[in-house]
Amino acid sequence: MAELISFAVPTQSDKVLLVWELSVGPPAEALIHSLSAVFSQFGLLYSVRVFPNAAVARPGFYAIIKFYSSRDAQKAQKACDGKPLFQTSPVKVRLSTRQKALRHRTFALNSSRCQELANYYFGFNGWSKRIIRLQELSGVEDGALTGPVQKRSLKFFCAVEVVLPPYGCKSPGVGIAEEPLHQPEEEGQSSFLMKRKTAQKLAIQSALADAFQKLAIVVLESGKVAVEYRAGEESINAESEEDLQSLIQVNCLQPGQKEEECLSDFSLEEDELNL
């Protein structure tokens, strides 16, 4: 049976492992490192968290480990339960049974998590992103730091496209980000430019995360991977629809327009933005 993996925070109980009977000797940071090394052999991990046992229990730690894949979590549970792993005494590993409160809620992954998940299943060369438009909405010009400052901010709109050539799939995404501006005497030119760069970066990240939300990874029994595009899950990551009025269509360029002309005058290369 195929497994569907969404670009969302894993909250389902069959993706969450509880590990206890962890030794009291190593500190929590060392345990996190050791647990990550062991359980990442079974699949990509979303998180590893370690907690001290309750005061009524004997000294030691327990851990909560989240996988993106329920199949990987089940394999890890069967392989590690009752084994000493990295310590002298065996540990107990069970699938979680107390995730009912979150079962109807979905939390989208941020852009860095989305890229990590895409790299794991598609490979670094299996997908790419393309900025279609990066446009300033606030109308604040370079050096225009005078005048009323109430609610002054830098706001950018971004439209991107995630492309997966091996699967013949493209997914568009849009996002808006805003950075507040302070009093003119506190807002030097270098600070202004840095905030503009930050707003651009956040807009790109927001659009990228939006594009990934429309994709789902299909893992077949054989281990092969396919992609499902959820065309009906179009979403605009904006405060209101008015924010997007007067902008170009996000899925294509205007006739005769070059891609570089779609970028703002102060647009930055992706490596400069550290995306």
DRENTIDREN-625915 format. One record per residue (C-alpha): z, y, x. Coordinates in Angstrom, 1 decimal. Layout:
! DRENTIDREN-625915
- pz/py/px
- Z/Y/X
...
***
This chain:
! DRENTIDREN-625915
- pz/py/px
- 0.0/0.0/0.0
- -0.9/3.5/1.3
- 1.8/6.1/1.9
- 1.3/9.7/1.0
- 3.0/12.2/3.4
- 3.1/15.8/2.3
- 3.6/18.9/4.4
- 7.1/19.3/2.9
- 10.7/18.9/4.1
- 11.6/15.2/3.6
- 14.4/14.9/1.1
- 13.7/11.5/-0.5
- 16.5/8.9/0.1
- 14.0/6.4/1.5
- 13.2/8.8/4.4
- 16.8/9.5/5.3
- 18.9/7.2/7.5
- 22.7/7.2/7.8
- 24.0/6.0/11.2
- 27.7/5.5/11.9
- 30.1/3.7/14.2
- 28.9/6.1/17.0
- 31.2/6.2/20.0
- 33.6/9.0/20.5
- 32.9/9.4/24.2
- 29.6/11.4/24.4
- 29.5/14.9/23.0
- 27.5/15.6/19.8
- 24.6/17.1/21.9
- 24.3/14.0/24.0
- 24.3/11.8/20.9
- 21.5/13.8/19.3
- 19.4/13.4/22.4
- 20.1/9.6/22.5
- 19.5/9.1/18.8
- 16.2/11.1/19.0
- 15.0/9.0/21.9
- 15.7/5.7/20.0
- 14.5/6.6/16.5
- 11.4/8.6/17.5
- 10.0/5.3/18.7
- 9.5/4.4/15.1
- 7.8/7.6/13.9
- 8.0/11.4/13.8
- 11.4/12.7/13.1
- 12.1/15.8/11.0
- 15.7/16.2/12.1
- 18.7/14.5/13.8
- 22.2/15.8/12.9
- 25.5/14.5/14.2
- 28.9/15.1/12.6
- 32.5/14.1/13.6
- 34.1/11.5/11.4
- 36.5/12.7/8.7
- 40.1/13.1/9.7
- 41.2/10.1/7.8
- 38.8/7.8/9.7
- 39.0/6.7/13.3
- 37.6/9.1/15.9
- 33.9/9.0/16.4
- 30.7/10.4/14.9
- 28.1/9.7/12.3
- 24.5/10.9/12.0
- 21.9/11.8/9.5
- 18.3/11.2/10.6
- 15.2/12.3/8.6
- 11.8/10.8/8.9
- 8.6/12.2/7.4
- 7.5/8.6/6.6
- 9.6/6.2/4.4
- 7.8/3.3/6.0
- 8.9/4.5/9.5
- 12.5/5.0/8.2
- 12.6/1.4/6.8
- 11.3/0.0/10.1
- 13.9/1.9/12.0
- 16.7/0.7/9.7
- 15.8/-2.9/10.1
- 15.3/-2.8/13.8
- 18.5/-0.8/14.7
- 21.1/-1.9/12.2
- 23.8/-3.9/14.0
- 22.4/-3.1/17.5
- 24.3/-1.3/20.2
- 21.3/0.9/21.0
- 22.6/3.2/23.7
- 26.3/2.3/23.5
- 28.4/-0.8/24.1
- 29.3/-1.4/20.4
- 26.9/-1.9/17.6
- 26.0/0.8/15.1
- 25.4/0.6/11.4
- 22.2/2.0/10.0
- 21.5/2.4/6.2
- 19.0/4.2/4.0
- 20.6/7.1/2.2
- 21.5/6.7/-1.4
- 22.8/10.2/-2.1
- 19.8/12.5/-2.3
- 19.6/12.7/-6.1
- 20.3/16.4/-6.3
- 17.1/17.3/-4.3
- 14.7/14.7/-5.7
- 12.9/17.2/-8.0
- 12.7/20.0/-5.5
- 10.1/20.5/-2.8
- 10.6/22.7/0.2
- 7.5/23.6/2.2
- 7.4/23.2/5.9
- 7.0/26.3/8.1
- 3.9/26.7/10.2
- 5.3/25.2/13.4
- 6.5/22.1/11.6
- 3.1/21.8/9.8
- 1.3/21.9/13.2
- 3.7/19.3/14.7
- 3.0/16.9/11.8
- -0.7/17.5/12.0
- -0.8/16.9/15.7
- 1.2/13.6/15.3
- -1.2/12.1/12.7
- -4.5/13.8/13.4
- -4.2/14.4/17.1
- -4.4/17.7/18.9
- -8.2/17.6/18.7
- -8.3/16.3/15.1
- -7.9/19.7/13.5
- -8.2/23.4/14.1
- -7.4/26.7/12.5
- -9.6/29.7/12.0
- -8.6/33.2/11.0
- -10.9/34.6/8.4
- -9.2/37.9/7.8
- -6.2/39.8/9.2
- -5.8/43.1/7.4
- -3.1/45.8/7.3
- -2.0/46.6/3.7
- 0.6/49.3/4.4
- -1.8/52.0/5.6
- 0.5/53.0/8.5
- -1.7/54.2/11.4
- -0.8/54.0/15.1
- 1.6/56.9/15.9
- 2.0/57.9/12.2
- 5.8/57.7/12.4
- 6.6/60.9/10.6
- 7.2/61.7/7.0
- 9.5/59.9/4.4
- 10.9/56.7/5.8
- 12.3/55.3/2.5
- 10.9/51.7/2.2
- 8.4/52.3/5.0
- 7.1/49.1/6.5
- 4.1/47.4/8.1
- 2.5/44.8/5.8
- -0.3/42.5/6.8
- -2.5/40.1/4.8
- -4.0/37.1/6.4
- -6.5/34.4/5.3
- -7.0/31.3/7.4
- -8.8/28.0/7.1
- -7.5/24.7/8.4
- -10.5/22.5/9.4
- -10.3/18.7/9.9
- -13.8/17.7/11.2
- -13.2/13.9/11.4
- -12.4/13.9/7.7
- -14.9/16.5/6.5
- -12.1/18.6/5.1
- -11.3/22.3/5.0
- -8.2/23.9/3.4
- -7.9/27.7/2.9
- -4.6/29.5/3.0
- -3.4/33.1/2.6
- -0.2/34.9/3.4
- 1.5/38.3/3.5
- 4.2/39.5/5.9
- 6.1/42.7/6.1
- 8.2/44.4/8.9
- 10.4/47.4/8.1
- 10.2/50.6/10.0
- 13.2/52.7/10.9
- 13.8/56.4/11.4
- 11.1/58.1/13.5
- 13.6/59.0/16.3
- 14.5/55.3/16.5
- 10.9/54.0/16.3
- 9.1/54.6/19.6
- 5.5/53.7/20.1
- 6.3/50.5/22.0
- 8.6/49.4/19.2
- 6.0/50.2/16.6
- 3.3/48.1/18.3
- 5.8/45.2/18.8
- 6.6/45.3/15.1
- 2.9/45.4/14.2
- 2.3/42.4/16.4
- 5.2/40.6/14.7
- 3.9/41.3/11.2
- 0.5/40.0/12.2
- 2.0/36.8/13.6
- 4.2/36.2/10.6
- 1.2/36.8/8.2
- -0.8/34.2/10.2
- 2.0/31.7/10.1
- 2.5/32.2/6.4
- -1.2/31.7/5.7
- -1.3/28.6/7.9
- 1.7/27.0/6.1
- 0.0/27.8/2.8
- -3.2/26.0/3.9
- -1.3/22.9/4.9
- 0.5/22.7/1.6
- -2.8/21.8/-0.1
- -3.2/18.8/2.2
- -1.5/15.4/2.2
- -1.7/12.7/4.9
- -2.6/9.2/3.6
- -1.4/6.4/5.9
- -3.0/3.1/5.1
- -1.4/-0.3/5.7
- -3.6/-0.8/8.7
- -2.2/2.4/10.3
- -5.4/4.3/9.8
- -5.1/7.9/8.5
- -7.0/9.7/5.8
- -6.6/13.1/4.2
- -6.2/14.2/0.6
- -7.1/17.8/-0.4
- -5.2/19.0/-3.4
- -7.7/21.5/-4.7
- -5.6/22.2/-7.8
- -2.6/23.4/-5.8
- -4.0/26.7/-4.8
- -1.2/29.2/-4.3
- -1.0/32.8/-3.1
- 1.9/33.6/-0.9
- 2.2/37.2/-2.0
- 4.7/39.3/-3.9
- 2.2/40.0/-6.7
- -1.4/39.6/-7.5
- -1.8/43.4/-7.1
- -1.1/42.9/-3.4
- -4.4/41.1/-3.0
- -6.6/43.4/-5.1
- -9.5/45.1/-3.2
- -9.4/42.4/-0.5
- -12.4/40.1/0.3
- -12.6/36.6/-1.0
- -10.5/34.5/1.3
- -12.8/31.6/1.6
- -15.9/33.3/3.1
- -17.1/36.4/4.9
- -19.1/39.1/3.3
- -22.9/38.6/3.6
- -24.1/39.8/6.9
- -20.6/40.4/8.2
- -19.5/39.0/11.6
- -16.2/37.2/11.8
- -14.7/39.6/14.3
- -15.4/42.5/12.0
- -13.0/40.9/9.5
- -10.1/41.3/11.9
- -8.0/44.5/11.9
- -8.5/47.0/14.7
- -5.3/45.9/16.3
- -5.7/42.2/15.8
- -4.5/39.9/18.6
- -5.6/36.6/20.1
- -3.7/33.6/19.0
- -2.3/33.0/22.5
- -0.9/36.5/22.5
- 0.8/35.8/19.2
- 2.2/32.5/20.5
- 1.1/30.6/17.4
***
